[in-house]
Amino acid sequence: MDAVDLQIIRELQADGRLSNQDLADRVRLSPSPCLRRVRRLEEAGLIRGYTAVVDQVAYGLPITVFVRIRLERHTAEAVRLFEEHVAVIEHIQDCYLMAGSSDYLLRVVIEDLAAYEALVRETIHAIPGIASIESSFAYGSVKQSRTYPRPSPGGGPGIRRA
């Protein structure tokens, strides 16, 4: 992956509906080589798909909850069972395996507090092997980025200044 591939990815993250011609113009390529690069990035799995960015509140899911889960045991079976259950719960948007005091961090979007209570009581508590559940409610969002930063040459975190 070279600098042009990175720029193609960044442009498509910012606007996945760009025509090939507009994308080629933005990355300073002619359309044919640009399309070949996009197809190569898709085939390699770097670009896994395209989606619409939807307003969470307007969609009817105004509440965001970050949920920390600790498991009773860390056997392969307990982990597999937990992850299988989480994978099919629609309101869980993200599930991260964590280091530290929690085993998992979930991002849940939901209609209201009553719906969240029902989700915890009826669905999450029903998952075998959970030792504790701790919820934190987001009351605002300062930043939500859908464009990855450009990797720095040395492999460390890069700071992009405006």
N, C-alpha and C positions, 0 to 999 in steps of 0.2 A: 504494500500500500504506500503510495507516494503522496506528495502534497496535493496533487490534483484530485486524487481519490478522496482525501480528507475534505477538500473543499466541496466536492460533489456531495458527500455525506452531509456536511453542515448545511448546504443549501437545501437539500431534500428534507432534512429535519425541520428547517424553518418553514418550508412550504412544499409539501409532498405532491402538490397539484401542479407544480411547474411543468410546462411543456418541455420536451427535449431541447427544442430550439432556445427557449429562455434559459434553461440550465446550461446549455453549451455556451451561450453568451456570457453568463455570469462567471463561468470557470475558464473562459477564453479558449474554448476548443471549437472545432467544427462539429456539427451534429452527429455524424457517423461515429467518430472516435468517442464522443461523449456517451452515446447510446451503448457502445461496446463496453465501456468502463462500467456503466450502471448495471448492465446485465452481468458482467463479471462479478461485481460487488454483491449482486443478488444471489448468484450461483454459489459464491463463496460463503454465503450466510451472514455477511456483514450487514446487508440490508435485508431484514427479515419480513418486511411488509410495510403497508401504508395504512394510515388511519386518519380519522377526523378528530380534532381536538374539540371536545364538547364542554360547555360551561356546566360545571357540577351543580351549582345552585339552580340554574334555570332548568336543568334536567330533572330536578326534584330530589337531589341527594345532598342537602346543604351541610350535613354534619360529617366531619372527618375525625376519626378516632385512631390513635396509635395505641396498639395493644401489645404489651410485653407478656410473653408466655414462657413459663418455666415448666419443664417436664419432670415427672417423678423419677423416671429412669431414662438412660440414654442408650438403651439397647437398639440394635438395628431394627428390630420389630416395632418398638415404640415410636421411633423416629419415622419409619415408613408409614405406620398407621396414622400418625398425626399429619404428616405431609399429604397423604392421600385424602384425608378429610378436608383439610384446608383448601386443597386444589379445586374442590367442587362447590365451595361456598361463594356465591356471586358477590356478596358485599365486601369480601376480602379482596382488595385490589392488588396488594403486594404482600409478600411473605419473605422475610429475610432471615437466614440462619445467622445467629449472632455469636460473638465472643463476649464474655462478661457475665453479668448476673442474670441475664435473660437468655433463653435458648433461641427464641424467635421474636421478631418484631413484625407486626401486621399493620397494614394501613387499611382501615375500613371506611367506606363511605355509606351513609345511611340517611333515611328520611328524617328521623327525630329520635329523641332520647328513649321513648317507649319502644320504638322498633329496635334500638340498640340493646335495650334490656332484654327484649324477647330473643334477639340473636344470641346473646351471651347465655341466657338461661336455657334456651331450647336447643341450640345448635352447638355452640362452642363448649359448654359444660358437658355435652354428651360425647365429646371426643375422649376416648380413654387415655389415661396416662398424664393428664395435665395436673401439675402440682399447684400452680398459681397463675392468675390472670390479673394484670394491672393495666388500667386504661387511662389514657391522657387525651383530653379533648382539645382539638385545635380551635381557637376562636378567631383565627385569621391566618392569612398566608402572606408572607413577605416576598417570597420568590418561588416560582415553579418554572424550572427550565426544562425544555424538551430537546435542547441542543447540547450535545456533549462538548466539553471544552477540547480544544486542540491539544493532543498529547505533546508534552514538552520534549525536546530532543534528548535530554538526559534520562528520560523516564520518570522524573519527579513531577510533583504538581506544578502546573503552569499557572501564572497569574496574568490574565489578559487585562490590560489597562485600556480604558476608553479614551 
